[in-house]
Amino acid sequence: MPRSRPVAVVAAAVSVLLLAGCGIRIPADPQGTLDRVDGGVLRAGITPNGDFVRIDGDSPSGSEIDALIAFADSLDAEVDWTVGSEEALVRGLENGDLDVVAGGLTDETPWTDKAGMTRPYGEVTLADGSTARVVMLVPLGENAFVSRLETFLTDEAATEGVGR
């Protein structure tokens, strides 16, 4: 059986080359979110929550606002803000009207059956003294987009303290 291992390796390499030649990207976005946002518009849903998201007049502010602006800049994109309740914003993700939702959400969010979630990129101390891990919500299945956002948030949290 020593010959079967080299054959399997060659077969795997050929498969990868064939898939690459077909233009298939992994991770992929079935709805094309990353391709649409790159050089375009990041549609961000935000809900007020302490220092994460503040709505002061015409321009939102806060640590997650700063992070989303920087993320959009990294993609040469503009940000279109939508302010609403978590429920309304998650509905916007489901309907394809939003690309990301922020507002000091934690990994204990009840919306995981309706929205994807980034890896936690920071921690927050809750009123009861316990800690929770901070996340953002994204459309289900948009894996290339969430991967790019997670990488960005992780790098930002390490250098800027986002989510802390």
Helices and strands as residue ranges (DSSP letters): H 4-21, H 33-37, E 41-46, E 54-56, E 59-61, H 63-74, E 78-83, H 86-95, E 100-102, E 116-117, E 122-125, E 131-134, E 137-138, H 143-160
